[in-house]
Amino acid sequence: MMMGDHVKASRSSHHDEEPLSPAARFFHTPRFNLYIIAIVGFKTSFNTDVIKAGLEQTLVKHPRFSSKMVVEGNKYCKNKKWTQTKVNLEDHIIVPELDPNIDFPDRFVEDYVSNVTRTPLDLSKPLWELHLLNIKTSDAGAVGVFRIHHSMGDGASLISLLLACTRKTSDPVALPSVPVKKRARSTFNSRDGFWWFFLAIWLFLRLIWNTMVDVFLFVATTLFLKDMKTPIKGAPGVELNVKKFVHRTVSLDDIKLVKNAMNMTVNDVVVGITQAGLSRYLNRRYSEEKKDGPVKQSNSNIPKGIRLRAVILVNLRKSAGIQALVIHYQSYVNKMTISLSVDPSVIPDPHDLCNDIEESLKLIRHAVVNKGLIKDVV
């Protein structure tokens, strides 16, 4: 009987523990100790008791949000694992006392979020917290700020979890409906099989060629093809500085209009307006630096042959691009929110960069309308 109890207890203890995945361990290394900051706007002010009751029935029941990280071993060999623990919501929900009539509430929220990132999360409890700001901004009646350690999941998994925690207003017990892309009907004709065969070969050869070019550029970048010095390139160690978070909301219908007119994807349009916005921002920064110099006759102040690269996380060499500038796009209903994380010492005017990205979308949309390329927005 005692042996059976011992085995049962051991199994239970083992079930409550789970080793960190390689990606999760990676996010706990000193140079990649990352947090996810999620800002959620609400129509009305918060009822804290209602929020807590909802979290008890949803988020707290998720294994990752009810586990803390435990480190065992010595400095040469550390074993990190998730261990189930009892969650005290009072340790995770922060409700600061705020003046509802505060001046410049949008800027206050931006500064508040930046200050939140100054302190690390307590490793003795699950690695998340929620700040409830009962303050009315330009686009919300109240603001919730999640801070979640990146080792707990990526953006896609956390958005899925958020959806799983919500219910339909028409049916309080039903999960929200997620739209599914319909497959296009096949129009393949056997008579065209000959041409499809040559098209497939051509696309395959293009894939090989583009891969060879990318490999060559990667090797060249590693050896000698470095980024140019620009106003938005920070000094070494800039990724450790405190960041400022700003956002701008634009019309998703405008993005879809350009997408349909140009026969491309939403992601293509987003990349295009990001590049155009950065070009406008750099052009203005270069013009400000040359105010005391000779006036250029052309409209562009950007040096010819400028070379900039975006940084992706999966990178085997030392990052050398425009860091911790991080641009996120998040669509919701008929809106697209552009979120920027910047180092104020490198980009002191992030709102201007938001303006440039938004203005780029307007200019592209205006060009599409003028050329008569409009198609039905779906």
Helices and strands as residue ranges (DSSP letters): H 2-15, E 17-19, H 22-26, G 30-32, E 35-42, H 48-57, G 59-61, G 63-66, E 67-73, E 78-84, G 89-91, E 93-94, H 105-116, E 128-133, E 142-149, G 150-152, H 155-164, G 190-192, H 193-223, G 238-240, E 244-251, H 252-262, H 266-289, E 326-332, E 335-342, H 350-370
